[in-house]
Amino acid sequence: MFDAAYRFIDIFYRQVLSRPELLLGLVTLLGNALLRKKIDILIQSTIKTIAGFMLLEQGALMLAKTFRPIVAQLSLVHHLDGAVSDPYVTMMAVVDALGSSYVLVGYTVLLALLLNIALILGRRLTGIRTLFLTGHVMFQEAGLIVAFFVLQLHAAAWVTVLGSSLLTALYWGIGSNLIYRHTEAVTGGAGFSVGHQQQFVSWLACKLAPLLGRAEDSIESVSLPGWLGMFHDNLVATVLLMLLFLGAILSSLGFGPLQQMAGSSHWTVYILETAMMFAVSMAVIIQGVRLFVAELSEAFQGISQRLIPGAVLAIDCAVLFSFAPNAVAWGFIWGALGQLAGVVLLWALGSPIMVIPGFIPMFFSNATVGVYANHYGGWRAAMKICLVLGMLEIAGSAWAVHLSGLTMGWMGMADWATLMPTFMQGMHATPWFALCVAAGAGAYMWRAGSGLRKTEDAGCESLEQGER
């Protein structure tokens, strides 16, 4: 009996939990089954969810494949050597550093997921409704926390799993819960939240954006005269913005290295093709999001109503991109400029640790924050916030490399270049810092729980009055 249960958990962990498209497909299948949908609907909806997320992944892969060589060439030409800001490089660094102890990461993900569900089941006390289900991100985040416990705190295995699971579950639950209301505002009430690696910074951006700009100046609806009206077409606007950005950035390589990158194509054609590939990749991501979001959101109602009452799904940040495609490109451009400025500042200040920007945090972190900032403060707020954030991501990653001992690289995403190094610094200072984290989490849950109880009780009263 025990062996059979262990084998089932092992198969689920290896074949489903670590593959987000299958995990979300299973969620869709289960949700629709709980809603008692017909068999043909079950099949169609599940296939659309899996195929849609695979389209999203392919679009993201196309982006990374196109832009990673550019970032690498920038580092080579400008003689940058150091830790790479990239979640997958960091994941490999964690696997290498932990060795046989990497198995603790799997235990941590499973226990953290159960704790996340427990927080939702006790939502009237915790105020937490969001279930974090971005599979690959779950392993990246849990891996870094486990690595810190093992390599820096030298904690025992059971302490590592328990402490890492608690911290991971709190980050998943509170972070995605914080951004839920703002995600509803951005998406027009799509019924999901974002579960990724820049949740707290996105929430902060929503608070700061109205102070730095005006929501009515959204880059999605800015009024342009005459021929500039072509910028209202998302595809055209993305290509033209990327042409300007890539032209400026790649010119710094010099025409010799740039022509070498272009190969048999002329360097001007290479820049045009790269800008076009960015727009095409975005179109693939948006198409994938549109294919699976509606299916997944509707199916999750079955889980929310009958299995985990009141739950809200928190998924990949790319689900936002179809709701504000111009803000995606705008946030990326200014975040990239901020990261490049951050590298220059590290060099100018003589930092012993240099950080080489990676495309994934450069794009996905700043594009996501840019969408939220643009919604609440327009293009000016998105520009200012993403520019500063880019610099913080580089400086924070250097700080994190110093504290974690992972010299190969660091994740580089917004929360993990700000919150995580702050946590590590506090724990290096004193283990009692964990009590500060617990107190902060408790204070949030007390306030969120109080607000949720009032909302639910008011809804019950309205329902009772309506029935009378």
C-alpha positions in Angstrom: 0.0 0.0 0.0 2.8 2.4 1.0 4.9 1.5 -2.0 1.9 2.0 -4.4 1.2 5.5 -2.9 4.9 6.4 -3.1 5.0 5.3 -6.8 1.9 7.4 -7.6 3.4 10.5 -5.9 6.7 9.9 -7.7 5.0 9.6 -11.1 2.8 12.7 -10.4 5.9 14.7 -9.4 8.0 13.7 -12.4 5.5 13.5 -15.1 2.8 16.1 -14.2 3.9 18.6 -11.6 7.1 19.5 -13.4 5.3 19.9 -16.7 3.0 23.0 -16.5 1.0 22.2 -19.7 0.0 18.8 -18.3 -0.6 20.1 -14.8 -3.0 22.8 -16.2 -4.6 20.3 -18.5 -5.3 18.0 -15.5 -6.7 21.0 -13.6 -9.0 21.7 -16.6 -10.1 18.1 -16.9 -10.8 17.8 -13.1 -12.6 21.1 -13.0 -14.9 20.3 -15.9 -15.6 16.8 -14.5 -16.6 18.4 -11.2 -18.9 20.7 -13.2 -20.3 17.6 -14.8 -19.6 18.7 -18.3 -20.2 16.3 -21.2 -17.4 14.0 -22.3 -16.8 15.9 -25.6 -16.4 19.1 -23.6 -14.0 17.5 -21.3 -11.8 16.4 -24.2 -12.0 19.6 -26.2 -11.3 21.9 -23.2 -8.4 19.8 -21.9 -6.8 19.7 -25.4 -7.2 23.4 -25.8 -5.6 24.1 -22.4 -2.6 21.9 -23.1 -2.2 23.2 -26.7 -2.6 26.8 -25.6 0.0 26.6 -22.9 2.4 24.8 -25.3 1.9 27.7 -27.8 2.8 30.1 -25.0 5.9 28.0 -24.2 6.9 27.9 -27.8 6.5 31.7 -28.1 8.7 32.2 -25.0 11.3 29.7 -26.4 11.3 31.7 -29.7 12.0 34.9 -27.8 14.8 33.3 -25.8 16.4 31.7 -28.8 16.4 35.0 -30.7 17.7 37.3 -28.0 20.0 35.1 -25.9 22.8 35.3 -28.6 22.4 39.1 -28.6 22.8 39.3 -24.8 25.8 36.9 -25.0 27.4 39.0 -27.8 27.0 42.2 -25.8 28.7 40.5 -22.9 31.6 39.3 -25.1 32.2 42.5 -27.0 32.1 44.6 -23.8 34.2 42.1 -21.8 31.7 41.3 -19.2 32.4 38.2 -17.1 30.4 37.1 -14.0 27.2 35.5 -12.8 24.4 35.1 -15.3 21.0 36.5 -14.4 18.8 33.6 -15.7 16.4 31.2 -13.9 17.5 28.2 -15.9 21.2 28.8 -15.4 20.5 29.2 -11.7 18.4 26.0 -11.6 21.4 24.1 -13.0 23.7 25.8 -10.5 21.4 24.6 -7.7 21.3 21.1 -9.0 25.1 21.0 -9.2 25.6 22.6 -5.8 23.1 20.4 -3.9 24.1 17.1 -5.5 22.1 14.3 -3.9 20.4 16.8 -1.6 18.4 18.1 -4.7 15.8 15.5 -3.8 14.8 17.9 -1.0 13.5 20.3 -3.6 10.8 17.8 -4.7 9.7 17.2 -1.2 9.6 21.0 -0.6 7.4 21.6 -3.7 4.9 18.9 -2.7 4.6 20.0 0.9 4.5 23.7 -0.1 1.6 22.9 -2.5 -0.3 21.2 0.3 0.3 24.1 2.6 -0.9 26.5 -0.1 -4.1 24.5 -0.3 -4.4 24.5 3.5 -4.1 28.3 3.5 -6.9 28.5 1.0 -9.1 26.1 3.0 -8.6 28.4 6.0 -9.2 31.5 3.9 -11.6 33.2 6.4 -8.6 33.3 8.7 -5.7 33.7 6.3 -7.5 35.8 3.6 -5.6 33.7 0.9 -7.6 32.5 -2.0 -4.9 31.9 -4.7 -3.5 28.5 -5.7 0.0 28.8 -7.2 0.2 26.4 -10.2 3.1 27.6 -12.4 4.9 24.2 -12.4 8.4 25.1 -13.7 8.5 28.3 -11.6 7.6 26.3 -8.4 10.7 24.2 -8.8 13.0 27.2 -9.5 11.8 29.1 -6.4 11.8 26.1 -4.1 15.3 25.2 -5.3 16.8 28.5 -4.4 15.3 28.5 -0.9 16.4 24.9 -0.3 19.9 25.8 -1.6 20.1 28.6 0.9 19.1 26.4 3.8 21.5 23.7 2.9 24.6 25.7 1.7 24.4 28.7 3.9 22.4 27.8 7.0 23.7 24.2 7.0 20.3 23.0 8.2 19.4 19.4 8.7 17.3 17.8 6.0 14.0 17.9 8.0 14.6 21.5 9.0 15.4 22.4 5.3 12.2 20.8 4.0 9.9 22.2 6.7 11.4 25.7 6.7 11.7 25.9 2.9 8.1 24.6 2.4 6.7 27.2 4.9 8.6 30.0 3.2 7.7 28.9 -0.3 4.0 28.4 0.5 3.8 31.9 2.1 5.5 33.4 -0.9 3.1 31.6 -3.3 0.0 32.3 -1.3 0.6 35.9 -0.2 2.3 37.1 -3.4 -0.3 35.8 -5.8 -3.1 36.9 -3.4 -1.7 40.5 -3.2 -1.8 40.9 -7.0 -5.1 39.2 -7.6 -7.3 42.3 -7.4 -4.9 44.2 -9.6 -4.9 41.3 -12.1 -8.7 41.5 -12.2 -8.4 45.2 -13.0 -5.9 44.6 -15.8 -7.8 41.7 -17.4 -11.3 43.0 -16.9 -12.3 40.3 -14.4 -10.8 37.2 -16.1 -10.9 35.3 -12.8 -7.3 34.4 -12.3 -4.2 35.8 -10.6 -0.5 35.7 -11.6 1.8 33.2 -9.9 5.3 34.0 -11.0 8.5 35.7 -9.7 7.6 39.4 -9.5 4.4 39.4 -7.6 5.4 41.7 -4.7 7.2 44.1 -7.0 4.1 44.2 -9.3 1.9 45.0 -6.3 4.3 47.8 -5.4 4.3 49.1 -8.9 0.4 49.3 -8.8 0.7 51.5 -5.7 3.5 53.7 -7.0 2.2 54.1 -10.6 -0.6 56.6 -9.8 2.1 58.9 -8.3 4.3 58.7 -11.3 1.8 59.1 -14.2 -1.9 59.0 -15.2 -3.9 55.9 -16.0 -5.6 57.7 -18.9 -2.2 57.9 -20.6 -2.1 54.2 -21.1 0.2 53.2 -23.9 -2.6 51.0 -25.2 -4.8 53.9 -26.0 -2.6 56.9 -26.3 -4.0 59.4 -28.9 -1.6 59.8 -31.9 -2.1 62.2 -34.8 -2.0 61.5 -38.6 0.4 58.8 -39.8 1.4 58.0 -36.2 -2.0 56.3 -35.9 -0.3 53.1 -37.2 1.1 52.7 -33.7 -2.4 51.7 -32.6 -1.8 48.4 -34.4 -0.1 46.2 -31.8 2.0 44.2 -34.2 3.2 47.3 -36.1 3.9 49.2 -32.9 5.9 46.3 -31.5 8.1 45.9 -34.6 8.8 49.7 -34.9 9.6 50.0 -31.1 12.0 47.0 -31.3 13.6 48.3 -34.5 14.6 51.5 -32.6 15.7 49.6 -29.5 17.7 47.0 -31.3 19.2 49.5 -33.7 20.5 51.5 -30.7 21.7 48.5 -28.7 23.3 46.5 -31.5 25.1 49.5 -32.9 27.2 49.5 -29.7 28.7 46.2 -30.8 30.4 47.9 -33.8 29.6 47.0 -37.4 32.2 44.1 -37.6 30.7 42.0 -34.7 27.2 42.9 -35.8 27.8 41.7 -39.3 29.4 38.5 -37.9 26.2 37.9 -35.9 24.1 38.5 -39.1 26.0 35.8 -41.0 25.1 35.8 -44.7 22.4 38.5 -44.1 23.2 42.2 -44.2 23.3 43.6 -40.7 20.3 45.9 -41.5 18.3 42.9 -42.6 19.3 41.0 -39.4 18.0 43.9 -37.2 14.7 44.0 -39.1 14.3 40.2 -38.9 15.1 40.2 -35.2 12.5 42.9 -34.5 10.0 41.0 -36.6 10.8 37.8 -34.7 10.0 39.5 -31.4 6.6 40.6 -32.8 5.9 37.1 -34.2 6.9 35.5 -30.8 4.6 37.8 -29.0 1.8 36.9 -31.4 2.3 33.2 -30.7 2.3 33.8 -26.9 -0.9 35.9 -27.2 -2.6 33.3 -29.3 -1.7 30.6 -26.8 -3.0 32.7 -23.9 -6.3 33.3 -25.7 -6.7 29.6 -26.4 -6.3 28.3 -22.9 -7.2 31.1 -20.4 -11.0 31.0 -21.1 -11.0 27.2 -20.9 -9.0 27.1 -17.7 -10.8 29.9 -15.9 -14.2 28.3 -16.5 -13.0 24.8 -15.6 -11.4 26.0 -12.4 -14.8 27.1 -11.2 -15.5 23.4 -10.6 -12.5 23.2 -8.3 -13.4 26.5 -6.6 -17.0 25.4 -6.0 -16.6 21.8 -5.1 -13.1 20.8 -4.2 -11.2 23.8 -2.7 -13.9 26.3 -1.9 -13.1 29.9 -2.9 -9.9 29.1 -4.7 -8.5 31.3 -7.4 -5.9 30.0 -9.9 -2.5 31.8 -10.1 -0.6 31.0 -13.3 2.2 32.2 -15.5 2.7 35.9 -15.9 2.5 35.6 -19.7 -1.3 35.3 -19.4 -1.3 39.1 -19.0 0.4 39.8 -22.3 -2.7 39.6 -24.5 -4.5 42.2 -22.4 -1.8 44.9 -22.9 0.6 43.9 -25.7 2.1 47.5 -26.2 2.8 47.7 -22.4 4.7 44.4 -22.7 7.1 45.8 -25.3 7.3 49.2 -23.5 8.2 47.6 -20.1 10.7 45.3 -21.6 12.6 48.1 -23.4 12.9 50.3 -20.4 13.7 47.4 -18.1 16.4 46.3 -20.5 17.9 49.8 -20.6 17.8 49.8 -16.8 19.6 46.5 -16.6 22.3 47.7 -18.9 22.7 50.8 -16.8 22.9 48.6 -13.7 25.8 46.7 -15.3 27.6 50.0 -16.0 27.1 51.1 -12.4 28.5 47.8 -11.0 31.6 48.3 -13.2 31.9 52.0 -12.3 31.7 51.2 -8.6 34.3 48.4 -8.8 31.9 45.7 -7.7 33.7 42.4 -7.0 30.7 40.6 -8.5 29.5 41.3 -12.1 26.1 40.2 -13.3 25.5 39.4 -17.0 21.9 40.2 -17.9 19.8 37.2 -19.1 17.0 37.6 -21.5 14.3 35.8 -19.5 14.3 38.1 -16.4 15.0 41.1 -18.7 11.9 40.4 -20.6 9.3 38.6 -18.5 10.0 40.4 -15.2 9.9 43.9 -16.7 7.2 43.2 -19.2 4.9 42.0 -16.4 5.6 44.9 -14.1 5.2 47.2 -17.1 1.7 45.9 -17.7 0.6 46.7 -14.1 2.4 50.1 -14.0 0.9 51.1 -17.3 -2.7 50.2 -16.2 -2.5 52.4 -13.1 -0.1 55.2 -14.3 0.1 55.1 -18.0 3.3 55.0 -20.1 5.2 57.5 -18.0 4.8 55.4 -14.8 5.7 52.2 -16.7 8.8 53.8 -18.1 10.1 55.2 -14.8 9.3 52.1 -12.8 10.8 49.6 -15.3 13.9 51.7 -15.7 14.6 51.7 -12.0 13.6 48.1 -11.6 16.1 47.0 -14.3 18.9 48.6 -12.3 17.6 47.0 -9.0 17.5 43.6 -10.7 21.2 43.8 -11.6 22.3 45.2 -8.2 20.0 42.8 -6.3 21.3 39.8 -8.2 24.9 40.7 -7.4 23.9 41.0 -3.7 22.1 37.6 -3.9 25.1 35.9 -5.6 27.3 37.2 -2.7 24.9 35.9 0.0 24.0 32.5 -1.6 27.3 31.4 -2.8 25.8 30.4 -6.2 28.6 32.1 -8.3 27.3 30.6 -11.6 24.2 32.7 -11.6 21.0 34.0 -10.0 17.4 34.0 -11.0 17.3 37.8 -11.6 13.5 38.2 -11.5 12.2 41.2 -9.6 11.1 39.6 -6.3 14.2 37.4 -6.2 16.5 40.3 -6.7 14.9 42.3 -3.9 13.0 40.2 -1.4 15.2 37.1 -1.4 18.5 38.9 -0.8 16.8 40.9 2.0 15.7 37.6 3.6 19.1 36.0 3.1 20.9 39.1 4.6 18.5 39.0 7.6 19.1 35.2 8.2 22.9 35.7 7.9 22.6 38.3 10.6 20.4 36.3 13.0 18.2 33.2 12.7 15.6 35.2 14.7 15.0 37.2 11.5 12.6 34.3 10.6 10.3 35.6 13.3 10.1 38.9 11.5 9.1 37.1 8.3 6.5 35.1 10.3 5.2 38.3 12.0 4.9 40.1 8.6 3.0 37.1 7.1 0.8 36.8 10.1 -0.1 40.5 10.0 -1.0 40.3 6.3 -3.2 37.3 6.8 -4.9 38.8 9.8 -5.8 41.9 7.8 -6.7 40.0 4.6 -8.7 37.5 6.5 -10.7 40.2 8.2 -11.5 41.9 4.9 -12.5 38.6 3.3 -14.8 37.7 6.1 -16.6 41.1 5.8 -16.9 40.6 2.0 -18.2 37.1 2.3 -20.6 37.9 5.1 -21.9 40.9 3.2 -22.5 38.7 0.2 -24.4 36.2 2.3 -26.6 38.9 3.7 -27.3 40.3 0.3 -28.2 36.8 -0.9 -30.5 36.2 2.0 -32.3 39.5 1.4 -32.7 38.6 -2.2 -34.2 35.2 -1.3 -36.7 37.0 0.9 
